């Protein structure tokens, strides 16, 4: 099975990196999270509720939604923060990518461990740019918010499509589909991967940012 892949490209100033990435990955994770399952029988269960929180960004004119789960938020923030620090320390073109990969486990014959099979991957390619003055920074803060709004709408459209997601499991197969380590919610199994190596794209670039800002001011 080939995993579905969704790729976003963003140009940000260093101080905006974490918020911009979280503005994309948190809404994706919210849609791929359920309440805790309570099984009465092997295949009979009830599902708990999932709360949500609106998060206002400090560095971007944008608000995003995340799952109301401190543990899930902490895990994602830790991964995004580590990636942002790697970007800042990298030499030359400060670019890289971070991916949120959803997978299911398939049992294999003893003594081999279960096989992880990806079914959906969301990737954010990031390039850090340096803007010349406060006017450009304020303009990009607003424009980046508009860009993230467009990405959020795209995420919602994808989630409303009837595409493959692992079927709801029986009690004995629960941990082949969901991460049960959180006490309050139950996301589909996922992992976060990131790299600051060449990601095979020319990127957005500071000149493109300035052109977008100029086009915005001309409207």
N, C-alpha and C positions, 0 to 999 in steps of 0.2 A: 504494500500500500504506500503510495506517495503522499507525503505530508503536504497540506496546503501551506503556502508561504505568502506572507504579506510583508512588504518592505516600505519603510518610511525614511525619508532623508531630511535632516534638519541642520540648519546653521544656527549656532547659538554663541553667545559670549560665555566665558568660562563659568561665571556666577549663575547662569541660567541652566546649566547642563542637567543637574539632577531633577529640577522641577519639570523641564521639558520632557525628559524620558518618563518620569513618573506619570505625567499627564496622559501618556499613551498606554503604558503598561498596566497601570492601576485599573482603568476602565475595562481593558481586555480581561484582566484577572477577575474583576467583579462579575462579568458575564459568564465566566467559566467556573464559578463557585456556587455551591449549593449549601443548604443547611445540613446539619448532621443527620445521618440516617439512624433510625431506631427500628430494628427488625423485630417483628413479632414471630415470624416463621422464616424459613430459608429464603423465600422470595416475596414475603409480605413485609412492607415497611412503611413508616411515616417519615416525613422530611421536616426538619426544623426550619426556622426562618433565617433569612440573611439580611442584616441591616446594612445601610449605606451611609456615607458621609460626603458632604460637599466640601472640597478643599480649595481655598482661595490661594493662588500663587503669590509669592512675595516679589518675584523678579520678572513676572510676565503678566500681562492683562488677560488672565484666564482662570477659570474654575473647572475642576474636574471631579469626577465621582470615584470613590474607592469603597471597598468592602469594609464594613465596621468591624474590623478584627485587628487588634493591636499586634498580635503575633504575625499575621500575614503581612501587615504593613511594615513591621520591623525587618522581616526577612527580605522583602523586596527593596526597601531603602538601603539595607546593608550591601546588597549586590550592586545597586545603582551607584552608591557612594564609592565603592571600591573601583568601579569602572571610571567614574569621574576623576578620581585621584590619579589613575593610570594615564588618562588623557592629559591632565595638567602636567604630568612629569615627562611625557613623551617628547622627543626632540623632533624638529622639523615640522611638517604638516601635522597638526594635532587633530587626528581623525580616528574613528574606530566604529565598532558596532556592538550592540548588545541585543541579545535575543531571548525571548520568552518562548520556550518549547514545551508543548503539551504532548504527553505520551501515555500509552497504556502498556501494561506488562503482560507478557505471554509466558505461561509456564513451559518449562523445558524438561527434558528427562534428567533424572538424578545422575550425576551430582552437580549439574550445571545450574547456575542461578537463572531467574526469570530474564527474558529478553525484553528490553525497552524498545517499543515501536512508536516513533513520533507520528502524530496525526495532524498537528497544526503548529506553525512557527511564525511568530511575530518578531520582526527585526527592525531596530531603529539604528540607522547610520547617522553618525554625528560628526560634524566638523566645527571646531572652535574657531571663531573669527574675532578679530580685534577692530572695533569701530573707532573712528577718529575723534569724536567729540560727544558731548552730552546730548546734543540734538539728535544725532544718529542713534544713540542708545535708546532714547525715549521713543523714537519712531519705530525701532526694531522691537522694542518691548511690546508695542501695540500690534505691529504686523505679525510677530510670532504668535501672539494670542489668536489672531485670525487663522493662521496656518493650523494651529492645534485644534481649533473649532472644526475645521474641515476634516482633519484626521479623525476626530471624535465621531463626526457624522458617518464617515466611512466605516468605522468600527461598528457602529449601530446597524448599518446596512448589512454588513457581513454576518452579524449575529442573528439577524432576522431571516437569513437564507436557510433553506432546508438542506444543510450539508452534513456530512458525516460527523457525529460525535459518538464516542463509545456508548453502547447501550447500558442501561441501568443494571448493575450486577446483583447477583444473589449475595447473601450474607458472606458466604465462603470466598467470594471473588471480589469483595469490596476494595481491598487494598491493591488489586490489579488495575483499578480504574481511578480511585480517589486517594488523595493524601489525607489520612485520618489522624495526623499528628497534632492538628490544631483542635483546641477544646471547644471552639465556638462556631467554626465553619468547616466546610469540606470542599476544597478546590480539587479540580481534576489534577492528576499527577503532572507536575511541571518541573522544569529546571531553568535556571538563568545562566546563559553563557555570554562571555564578552571578550573582545579582542581589540587591541589598538594597532594591529598590523594593517597593511594595505588591504582595503576592503573592495578593491576592484571597481571603484567609481570615482569619477572626477570630482564629486562632491558639489556642494552648493557654492561655496566660495564667497569671500567678502565683496567682490565686484558684483556678483549676482544680488547680494543683500542690498548693496547701495542702489542698484538699478530698481529693485522692488520698492525701496523706500522712495526713490524719485518718482516712480509711477504712482505710488500712493498719494504723494503730495500734489501730483498733477491733477488728480481726480477732483 
